[in-house]
Amino acid sequence: MRHWLIHWLLSAVSLLIVANIVPGIEVESFGSALVAAVVIGLVGATVGLLLKLMLLPFIIVTLGIVYFLINGMMLMLASSIVPGFHVRGLMAATIGSILLTIVDYLLNQLV
């Protein structure tokens, strides 16, 4: 249980860091970041997983570029659900999703 709580907090901090780096991504408060971290995880585990399975041939043919676009779309979907979390445009979402993965990985490695 403690591991999940730490991972959740680190995901929220990662989201705040990415929001300060990528123009077009805004998080109004730490509370919004906490809710967004949960929603991003749930959207990625449900809708994102289904899209990645359905589009697997396109992901292979494009050498993974479609994978990054799917992750960006999942970030945009999460932003439409969570108040206080806004993503403007697919480019910001795609760059944000890539950076979010990197920052989240690095923070989890530090802990």
Buried (B, 14 or more C-beta within 10 A) or exposed (E): EEEEEEBBBBBBBBBBBBBEEBEBBBBEEBEBBBBBBBBBBEBBEEBBEEBBEEBEEEBEEEEEEBBBBBBBBBBBBBBEEBEBBBBEBBEBBBBBBBBBBEBBEEBEEEE
